[in-house]
Amino acid sequence: MSQSPLHVAVCGAGAFGRNHLRIYRDLEQQGLTGSAAANPIRLSAIVESDPARSLALHTEYGAPVFSSIEALLEARAKGEIAIDAASVCVPTSLHAKVAAPLLEAGIDLLIEKPIAATREEAASLNALATKHRRILQVGHLERFNPAVAAIQGHLNGPMFFEAHRLSVFTPRALDVDVVLDLMIHDLDVVLSLAKSPVRDLHAVGLPILSGKVDIANVRIEFESGCVANFTASRVSTERVRKLRFFQPHQYVSIDYARQDLLVIDVSGAAGAAALGTAGAQPTPAIPGLPAGLSLQKPKVEPGEPLRLEIESFLQSVRTRQTPRVSGEDGQAALDLALAINEAMAEHARRAGLDRFASPAGFPIPPNLA
Ligand SMILES: NC(=O)c1ccc[n+]([C@@H]2O[C@H](COP(=O)([O-])OP(=O)(O)OC[C@H]3O[C@@H](n4cnc5c(N)ncnc54)[C@H](O)[C@@H]3O)[C@@H](O)[C@H]2O)c1
């Protein structure tokens, strides 16, 4: 039976908010004709503070565009528009300011990652969501990467993770450092897989171009004894997004960008059994792979992580079930990211990293000075 439509809004229609808009628009159109007809949505409003962008957005999407959250909520209070749920895609430093009044007004939220810029802001957003009984999902979209989803049934106590996330420099997301911008994706995924509190961490980070830390390396030890190494850079010459981990008798490698998954097992039979061969495609022998090791490529159903994330959010809004990536998950990833920043600042003081100040005159950020 067809349900009444969910009315959604996108707040902040910059580089990434436009992806949310594209997907909501697709889901809306699909609902008119296709399989989503039972769960229709309407893209009912856009909030964008940049007037130059607003005009083009109205022309492109045909939805009303508001210049502020206050204007959106005023129109809603007057009954001019309906809004049940919204994506918050403003710069991270503004997440809390934009999200708080929406939660207070009874709107369910998908807040882009990281949940907020500070621990206090994140805690206050979670408290507001609880108080107003709102769904609060955080946009850690790699959790919805089909390659990450495909490993869920095959976890067997990972003890060592190696994460690499390298990207070329673009002048975006420079209100935060590379840990909050990029590494936080891997922090969230590894926290969800390691399932153990952090015991100790060591970190180094350097400002290269932006005035904030642009390249960082972190070693984390969990209470369980599991160790994770993370490297993130936004000043690389190549693009890499990989997570590898070792668990008893298995090495698992995920390429987030290619959405593929490799599992190397110490014994072919054991590997096939552990993977439950349904969908697993044995690959030809790899030159150089020692005898006794078998390589499996479990089937991964391709899909756009952001679309899967948004569909999951809408499902939580409808069912009122806790989202796959909750506000508490967002807070845990942020807490760890900020602890890493503190460890980097401490290391920078000890190592006298001010000599890494850019010859072009980019300042060492205050947290490293
Ligand atoms: N999940 C991911 O992989 C991913 C990737 C990129 C960015 N992000 C996140 O998305 C968020 C936005 O990043 P971006 O790169 O799109 O930034 P951006 O600067 O390109 O876009 C932000 C937009 O918000 C608008 N804005 C600012 N203040 C506003 C306000 N008070 N009300 C309404 N609009 C306002 C700006 O005018 C701009 O158009 C950040 O939190 C970032 O971390 C997530």
The ligand as an ORCA input file, in Angstrom:
! r2SCAN-3c Opt
* xyz 0 1
  N      30.601     11.998      3.211
  C      31.570     12.446      2.435
  O      32.295     11.682      1.801
  C      31.784     13.918      2.309
  C      32.492     14.443      1.227
  C      32.625     15.823      1.141
  C      32.085     16.639      2.115
  N      31.424     16.082      3.171
  C      30.869     16.925      4.237
  O      29.823     17.726      3.707
  C      29.806     18.989      4.366
  C      29.865     20.090      3.313
  O      31.060     19.986      2.585
  P      31.196     20.640      1.122
  O      32.494     20.197      0.595
  O      29.964     20.409      0.345
  O      31.261     22.204      1.521
  P      30.908     23.440      0.589
  O      31.572     24.609      1.221
  O      31.178     23.122     -0.840
  O      29.319     23.585      0.726
  C      28.699     24.084      1.870
  C      27.484     24.893      1.433
  O      26.773     25.314      2.587
  C      26.340     26.656      2.393
  N      26.103     27.246      3.701
  C      27.010     27.720      4.594
  N      26.395     28.141      5.712
  C      25.070     27.921      5.534
  C      23.926     28.140      6.348
  N      24.033     28.641      7.582
  N      22.723     27.786      5.848
  C      22.621     27.261      4.604
  N      23.673     27.048      3.780
  C      24.879     27.359      4.258
  C      27.471     27.293      1.614
  O      27.065     28.474      0.949
  C      27.837     26.165      0.653
  O      27.086     26.229     -0.537
  C      30.996     18.993      5.331
  O      30.553     18.620      6.610
  C      31.899     17.892      4.799
  O      32.677     17.277      5.801
  C      31.241     14.748      3.268
*
